[in-house]
Amino acid sequence: MVPSLQLDTRVAPGCTTLVISGECDQDDVQVLEQALTVVVEDSPPVLIVDVSRLLFGDSVLLHFLLSAQRAQTAAGGRLEVRGPLAPAVERLLRETGTYAAFTVTGAGDAA
């Protein structure tokens, strides 16, 4: 059974972390758009998108990350993508040439 997309938001002073788990695909567009609206509403100085529990992501994930990056930059904040990245997620970022556009932490830490 494929795990469905799950989101968990954690708020700390100066930092909001959005943990994305399971798999992310076309069926999850609205869920991610709503999550983005909520997490950038308060304009946290740092937004961490933790994808260490994400098994798969496609263009929907990429669009979400790019939108979050734009929103954070416009608000004077920064975005961090926290791994380790699943092979499918890392491949998505590298093959689209967007890996370097993000601050990726925890990459290469996978067992």
N, C-alpha and C positions, 0 to 999 in steps of 0.2 A: 504494500500500500504506500502510495506517494504522500508524504506529509504536506498538508495544505499550508498556505502562507499564514504565519502568525507574527504579530507585531506586539512589542512591549516597549513602553516609553518610561524612561527613568529621568527624573529631573533633579539636578543638584545645583548649588549656587554657581552661576556662570557657565553651566554645561548641561545640555540635554542629550541623552543617548537614546537612540531608536534602535532596538534590537529586531532584526528581521530574521525569521527562522522558516525552515521548510523549503518550498519552491516558489518562485516568482515567475509568472507568465502573464499572457494577455488577459486572463480571467481576473487578474488582480489590479488592473489599472485604477479603478475607482477607489479601492481600499488604499492604495499608495497615494493617490492624489489627496484624499481626505487626511491621511497621516501627515503629508507634507504641509498642508494648510495648518494643521494643529501645531506641529513642532516649530514652524517658522513664525507663527503668530506672535510669540513672545520675543522673537529675535534674540535667541541665546547667543552669547559671544562665541561659543563653541558648540557645534552640532556634530555629534559622533553617530555615524550610521554603522552599527555593528552587524556585519554580515558573516561572522564566524560560524553561525549555525545555519547559514543559507546553503542549500545543496545545489540549487540551480537558479540562474537568472538569465533573462533574455533582454531584448531591447526595452521592455517595460522597466526593468531594473535600471538600465543605463539611462533612460529618460528621467527616471526618478532622481538618480544621483546627480545628473547634470542640472536638473531643475533645483534641487536642494543646494547645489554649489552656487548657482546664480543667485538664489534668494539670500544665502548667507553672505555672499560677497556684496550684494546690494545693501544689506543691512550693516555692513562693516564687520561681520563675523567671519568665521572660518568653518570649513567642513573637514572632518576626518573620517575616512573609511577604515574601519577596524576589522582585521582578519584574525586568524588566517583565512585566506580566500579558498573556497572550493575550486577545484580545477576548472569547472565550467565558468565560474564567475571571473577567475583570473584570465581565462582565455577570451571571454567577452571583452574585458577591458583592454587587453593587449591587442587583439585582432582589430578592434575599432580605433586603436591609437589614442585611447583616452586614459590609459593607466597613469601616465605621467601628469595628467590634469588634476589628479586627486592626491591628497596626502594619505597614503595607505600605510597603516601601522599594523604590526603583527603578521605581515606577509612572510611566508617561509617558516612559520612556527608550527605548521601542521605536522602531526606525528606520522 
